[in-house]
Every structure is written in C-alpha cells, then in structure tokens.
C-alpha cells in the first residue's frame, strides 16, 4: 500500500506542485533537479540497499548526502561548481519539506546547513576579434550545414544568447528590417529582445530563405528539421574550431564551448564602452553583479587604468608603514 506521507510522495509533490504548478519552473530547471535526484536515489539505493520507492525522509541523513556530493567529484569527476548546483537542488527540496514535514525540522535544518564547496574561480574564456573572424570563416558556405553553422555562430557571438535560447529560436522570434532583433525566453521565464547588428540581420535574412527541413519552424534545425541538441552544437563548434586553428594558432590554447561565445559577446560590448547595467540587461542577468566577471577578465581595461597612474620617481625610496601601537605590533607577530 502506498504511503501518502512518505518520501516518494513528498518528492513527487515537490516536482508537480512546487516546481511545475507554483513556481512554473523552466524545463531546464526541472530537468536539472530531476537528474540530481535520479543520481542521489541511485547512490542511496546502492548504499542502503533499499529501493527508492521504500525510502523515508529520515533515511537521507546529511552524512549520506555529503557522501553523495563527494562521490560526484571523485567518481563522476564533476567540478565543485557542478557539485554546488546539485546541492542547490537538494536544498530546494528540503525547504519544501520543511513546510510539509515539520516533525522532521531537525533533520531538514541540518541538511539546509550543509555548506557549498568553495572553489577557485578562474577568469572567463572569450575570443578575440581575430579569433572570432577565423571561426566565422571556417564553415563551408557551399553546403547547407555550413551556411547554417556560419549564421548560427555569427548570431551567437553578436547576441550573446544562451545555448538553449539559440536552439529554441523560431522564425516568429526573428524580426528583420528596421529595429531588427530576436526575442527569446530566458531564465526565470523572462522574455527579452536583443538587437541584431547589420551583419547578423543580413545573414539571418539570407538564411531564412533557405529550404526548410521538415515541418518545423526552428531557425537553426538539424537535418531532420528538429532543434539542434546541445551535443550537436558542441560537435559543429569543435568541427569549425579545428579548421579555424590553422589560420589562428591562438585558438589551439583555448577551450571553446558554446558558452564562450556568450562571454565573447559580453566582452565585445564591454570593450566598446557599454555600461555594465546595459550588458546585464542584454544578457538577461538577474543582477548587475553577475556582469562583474567580465570586468575581472578585461586586461585592456586594466591596462588603461595603469596608464593613468603616476609612476614613481626614479631613485625614490618607498617607505614601509610601521605600526607604533603596541597592540598592532602584537597582532602583527601572531
């Protein structure tokens, strides 16, 4: 007999009532949370030798969840960032459980108190203008796939749309002519419009006159007429990068993913003098602080700041500050 108050029912309600009905979470969020719990339940089943459908909330101790998170890094070679994303999904469920199962508040609070793992934040990767030109010149324009790929890469680099936003574009999302732009539904179900530069608008205009495959309305379909998958985009990007590296050797030292094209668009805007708040709106960032990563990576901006600094006079000695307070001296010796 099914336990209506058990963990399986609670997890089902979390997805159907909280995520889908109440929060109206995007399909990407639901898929990410789904995969997290699939991995977690498979791990718990091996550890406890209990089928997931028979688990109780008390079975998922913080120590067991911690072991699962550690296993993501050791067994699956996930990065700390991926580990933290899995923990975010688990915390979201336990916040829901706190309202549904108040009797388990002690256990729930212990799980919610589990800290995210700190990790080294590296500078973002992006392409320089010569590298962009080399990548855009790589596709073979004598083939249908080459013309599609060239237009895809050009629009991605100019608009900075996320991978899911690019592959979801339909013909009705593209507005050409005066005020050319593309519309997309981004994170948090927020719709935004991104203007198209003359070159990108022209390329799209030509591309949309190409014969369609299938009955779909996708702007960048695969040969079956359906939307490109994430793996499909990664494959076409890797293919053209291999060609572009012959004319631009600096690409050999870079790991270029579809998201790097988004970073490239942001860096182009920043180096053109566009304000951070505008870049945040352009990219669909929730907070302007997210755009800080592009300032951190912009060496040219730092070099401009360096030129404004007054150089030290040659031969002038610098003095090191010495605290004369006894308490400060004591602290310094610790």
C-alpha positions as CSV (number, residue, x, y, z in Angstrom):
1,X,0.0,0.0,0.0
2,X,1.3,3.4,-1.0
3,X,2.4,5.7,1.9
4,X,0.9,9.0,1.1
5,X,3.0,10.8,3.7
6,X,6.3,9.1,2.7
7,X,9.3,10.4,1.0
8,X,8.3,9.2,-2.5
9,X,5.0,11.1,-2.3
10,X,6.8,14.2,-0.9
11,X,9.3,14.2,-3.8
12,X,6.5,13.8,-6.4
13,X,4.6,16.7,-4.9
14,X,7.8,18.8,-4.9
15,X,8.1,18.4,-8.6
16,X,4.4,18.6,-9.6
17,X,3.1,21.1,-7.1
18,X,6.1,23.3,-6.1
19,X,8.2,23.4,-9.2
20,X,5.6,23.0,-12.0
21,X,2.4,24.4,-10.6
22,X,3.5,27.0,-8.1
23,X,6.9,28.2,-9.4
24,X,6.3,27.4,-13.0
25,X,10.0,26.5,-13.3
26,X,11.5,26.2,-16.7
27,X,12.0,22.9,-18.4
28,X,15.8,23.3,-17.9
29,X,15.4,23.8,-14.2
30,X,13.1,20.8,-13.9
31,X,15.5,18.6,-15.9
32,X,18.4,19.7,-13.7
33,X,16.6,18.9,-10.5
34,X,15.3,15.6,-11.9
35,X,18.8,14.5,-12.8
36,X,20.0,15.5,-9.3
37,X,17.5,13.3,-7.6
38,X,18.0,10.4,-10.0
39,X,21.7,10.4,-9.2
40,X,21.0,10.8,-5.5
41,X,18.4,8.0,-5.3
42,X,20.7,5.6,-7.3
43,X,23.5,6.4,-4.9
44,X,21.3,5.8,-1.8
45,X,19.9,2.6,-3.2
46,X,23.4,1.2,-3.5
47,X,24.4,2.4,0.0
48,X,21.3,1.3,1.9
49,X,20.2,-1.5,-0.4
50,X,16.6,-0.1,-0.4
51,X,14.5,0.7,-3.4
52,X,13.9,4.4,-3.8
53,X,10.1,3.8,-3.5
54,X,10.5,2.5,0.0
55,X,12.7,5.3,1.4
56,X,11.8,7.5,4.2
57,X,12.9,11.1,4.7
58,X,14.9,10.0,7.7
59,X,17.0,7.7,5.5
60,X,18.6,10.6,3.8
61,X,20.9,11.7,6.5
62,X,23.2,14.7,6.0
63,X,26.2,12.4,6.1
64,X,24.7,10.3,3.3
65,X,24.0,13.4,1.2
66,X,27.6,14.6,1.9
67,X,28.9,11.2,0.7
68,X,26.8,11.6,-2.4
69,X,28.2,15.0,-3.1
70,X,31.8,13.9,-2.5
71,X,31.2,11.0,-4.9
72,X,30.2,13.4,-7.7
73,X,33.7,14.7,-7.6
74,X,35.6,11.5,-7.0
75,X,33.6,9.0,-9.1
76,X,32.0,11.2,-11.7
77,X,34.8,13.8,-12.0
78,X,32.3,16.6,-11.6
79,X,33.7,20.1,-10.8
80,X,32.9,21.8,-7.4
81,X,30.6,24.1,-9.3
82,X,28.5,21.1,-10.5
83,X,28.5,19.7,-7.0
84,X,27.2,23.0,-5.7
85,X,24.4,23.0,-8.3
86,X,23.3,19.5,-7.2
87,X,23.3,20.8,-3.6
88,X,21.1,23.7,-4.6
89,X,18.5,21.3,-6.0
90,X,18.6,19.3,-2.8
91,X,18.2,22.4,-0.6
92,X,15.2,23.5,-2.7
93,X,13.5,20.2,-1.9
94,X,14.3,20.3,1.8
95,X,12.9,23.9,2.0
96,X,9.7,22.5,0.6
97,X,9.9,19.5,3.0
98,X,10.2,21.9,6.0
99,X,6.6,23.1,5.3
100,X,5.2,19.7,4.6
101,X,7.0,17.7,7.3
102,X,7.5,20.0,10.3
103,X,8.1,17.0,12.5
104,X,11.4,16.4,10.7
105,X,12.6,20.0,11.1
106,X,15.8,19.0,12.9
107,X,16.9,16.7,10.1
108,X,15.9,19.3,7.5
109,X,17.8,22.1,9.1
110,X,20.9,20.0,9.3
111,X,20.7,19.4,5.5
112,X,19.9,23.0,4.8
113,X,23.0,24.0,6.8
114,X,25.3,22.0,4.6
115,X,27.8,24.5,3.1
116,X,28.6,24.9,-0.6
117,X,32.1,24.0,-1.5
118,X,34.5,26.8,-2.2
119,X,36.5,26.6,-5.4
120,X,39.0,28.6,-7.4
121,X,37.2,30.9,-9.7
122,X,39.1,31.2,-12.9
123,X,38.9,34.1,-15.4
124,X,36.3,33.5,-18.0
125,X,37.3,32.5,-21.5
126,X,36.4,34.6,-24.6
127,X,37.5,35.1,-28.2
128,X,39.4,38.0,-29.5
129,X,38.4,39.7,-32.8
130,X,40.9,37.8,-35.0
131,X,39.8,34.5,-33.4
132,X,36.1,35.4,-34.0
133,X,36.9,36.1,-37.6
134,X,38.7,32.8,-38.0
135,X,35.8,30.8,-36.5
136,X,33.2,32.5,-38.7
137,X,35.3,31.9,-41.8
138,X,35.6,28.2,-41.1
139,X,32.2,26.8,-42.2
140,X,31.9,25.7,-45.9
141,X,29.3,28.0,-47.4
142,X,28.8,25.7,-50.3
143,X,26.8,23.3,-48.1
144,X,23.5,23.7,-46.3
145,X,25.0,22.8,-43.0
146,X,27.9,25.2,-43.5
147,X,25.6,28.1,-44.2
148,X,23.5,27.2,-41.1
149,X,26.6,26.9,-38.9
150,X,28.1,30.2,-40.0
151,X,24.8,32.0,-39.4
152,X,24.4,30.3,-36.0
153,X,27.9,31.2,-34.9
154,X,27.5,34.8,-36.1
155,X,24.2,35.3,-34.3
156,X,25.5,33.7,-31.1
157,X,28.6,35.8,-30.9
158,X,26.7,39.0,-31.6
159,X,23.7,38.5,-29.4
160,X,25.2,36.6,-26.5
161,X,22.1,34.3,-26.3
162,X,22.4,31.2,-24.1
163,X,22.7,27.8,-25.9
164,X,19.2,26.9,-25.0
165,X,17.9,30.2,-26.2
166,X,19.8,29.9,-29.5
167,X,18.5,26.4,-30.3
168,X,14.9,27.3,-29.3
169,X,14.7,30.3,-31.7
170,X,11.7,30.1,-34.0
171,X,11.1,32.1,-37.1
172,X,8.5,34.2,-35.4
173,X,11.1,35.2,-32.8
174,X,13.2,36.9,-35.5
175,X,12.2,40.5,-36.5
176,X,14.1,41.9,-39.5
177,X,14.1,45.3,-41.2
178,X,14.1,48.5,-39.1
179,X,14.9,47.7,-35.5
180,X,15.9,44.2,-36.3
181,X,16.0,42.0,-33.2
182,X,15.4,38.5,-31.8
183,X,13.1,37.6,-28.9
184,X,13.7,34.8,-26.5
185,X,12.5,33.4,-23.2
186,X,15.4,33.3,-20.8
187,X,16.0,32.1,-17.2
188,X,13.1,32.7,-14.9
189,X,10.7,32.8,-17.8
190,X,11.8,36.4,-18.6
191,X,11.3,37.4,-22.2
192,X,13.8,39.8,-23.7
193,X,14.6,41.4,-27.0
194,X,18.2,41.5,-28.3
195,X,19.0,43.9,-31.2
196,X,20.7,42.5,-34.3
197,X,23.7,44.1,-35.9
198,X,23.6,44.8,-39.6
199,X,25.8,41.8,-40.4
200,X,23.8,39.4,-38.3
201,X,20.5,40.6,-39.5
202,X,21.7,40.3,-43.1
203,X,22.9,36.8,-42.6
204,X,19.6,35.8,-41.0
205,X,17.6,37.3,-43.8
206,X,19.6,35.2,-46.3
207,X,19.4,32.1,-44.1
208,X,15.7,32.2,-43.6
209,X,15.2,31.9,-47.4
210,X,16.9,28.5,-47.4
211,X,14.7,25.4,-48.0
212,X,13.2,24.1,-44.7
213,X,13.7,20.5,-43.5
214,X,10.6,19.0,-42.0
215,X,7.5,21.0,-41.0
216,X,9.2,22.7,-38.0
217,X,9.6,26.5,-37.6
218,X,13.1,26.3,-35.9
219,X,15.5,28.9,-37.1
220,X,18.6,26.6,-36.8
221,X,17.3,23.0,-37.3
222,X,19.2,19.8,-37.8
223,X,18.8,17.8,-41.0
224,X,15.6,16.2,-39.6
225,X,14.0,19.6,-39.1
226,X,14.0,19.5,-35.3
227,X,16.0,21.7,-32.9
228,X,19.7,21.2,-32.5
229,X,20.8,19.4,-29.4
230,X,23.5,20.7,-27.0
231,X,25.8,17.9,-28.2
232,X,25.0,18.8,-31.8
233,X,26.1,22.4,-31.3
234,X,29.2,21.3,-29.4
235,X,30.1,19.0,-32.4
236,X,29.7,21.7,-35.0
237,X,31.7,24.2,-32.9
238,X,34.5,21.7,-32.4
239,X,34.5,20.9,-36.1
240,X,34.9,24.5,-37.2
241,X,37.4,25.3,-34.4
242,X,39.6,22.5,-35.8
243,X,39.5,24.3,-39.2
244,X,40.0,27.8,-37.7
245,X,43.1,26.8,-35.7
246,X,45.1,26.5,-39.0
247,X,44.6,30.2,-39.6
248,X,44.6,31.4,-36.0
249,X,47.0,29.4,-33.8
250,X,45.9,31.1,-30.6
251,X,42.7,29.1,-30.7
252,X,44.8,25.9,-30.0
253,X,45.4,27.1,-26.5
254,X,41.8,27.9,-25.7
255,X,38.9,25.6,-24.6
256,X,36.0,27.0,-26.6
257,X,32.4,26.0,-25.6
258,X,29.1,27.4,-26.8
259,X,29.0,29.4,-23.6
260,X,32.4,31.0,-24.5
261,X,30.5,32.6,-27.5
262,X,28.2,34.3,-25.0
263,X,31.2,35.5,-23.0
264,X,32.7,36.8,-26.2
265,X,29.6,38.9,-26.9
266,X,29.7,40.4,-23.4
267,X,33.4,41.3,-23.8
268,X,32.8,42.9,-27.2
269,X,30.2,45.1,-25.5
270,X,32.4,45.9,-22.5
271,X,35.4,46.9,-24.7
272,X,33.1,49.1,-26.8
273,X,32.4,51.1,-23.7
274,X,28.9,49.8,-22.9
275,X,27.8,50.2,-19.3
276,X,27.6,47.2,-17.1
277,X,23.9,47.7,-16.4
278,X,23.2,47.6,-20.1
279,X,25.3,44.5,-20.6
280,X,23.3,42.8,-17.7
281,X,20.1,43.7,-19.5
282,X,21.5,42.5,-22.8
283,X,22.5,39.1,-21.4
284,X,19.4,38.7,-19.2
285,X,21.3,38.6,-16.0
286,X,19.3,38.7,-12.8
287,X,21.8,41.0,-11.1
288,X,24.3,43.5,-12.4
289,X,26.9,41.9,-10.1
290,X,26.9,38.9,-12.4
291,X,28.5,41.1,-15.1
292,X,31.5,41.7,-12.8
293,X,33.2,38.6,-14.2
294,X,33.7,40.4,-17.5
295,X,35.4,43.3,-15.8
296,X,37.7,40.9,-14.0
297,X,38.8,39.3,-17.3
298,X,39.2,42.6,-19.3
299,X,43.0,43.1,-19.4
300,X,42.7,46.0,-21.8
301,X,40.6,47.9,-19.3
302,X,43.2,47.3,-16.6
303,X,46.0,48.5,-18.9
304,X,44.1,51.7,-19.5
305,X,43.9,52.2,-15.7
306,X,47.6,51.5,-15.5
307,X,48.4,54.4,-17.9
308,X,46.6,56.8,-15.7
309,X,48.7,56.0,-12.6
310,X,51.5,58.4,-11.7
311,X,54.8,56.5,-11.9
312,X,57.2,56.5,-9.1
313,X,60.1,58.9,-9.4
314,X,63.3,57.1,-10.4
315,X,65.6,56.5,-7.4
316,X,62.9,57.5,-4.9
317,X,62.7,55.1,-2.0
318,X,59.4,53.8,-0.7
319,X,58.7,53.6,3.0
320,X,57.0,50.7,4.6
321,X,54.4,51.5,7.2
322,X,55.4,50.5,10.8
323,X,52.7,50.5,13.4
324,X,53.8,52.2,16.6
325,X,50.8,50.9,18.6
326,X,51.8,48.1,20.9
327,X,48.5,46.2,20.3
328,X,49.0,46.4,16.5
329,X,52.6,45.2,16.9
330,X,51.4,42.3,19.0
331,X,48.8,41.3,16.3
332,X,51.5,41.5,13.6
333,X,53.6,38.9,15.5
334,X,50.8,36.3,15.6
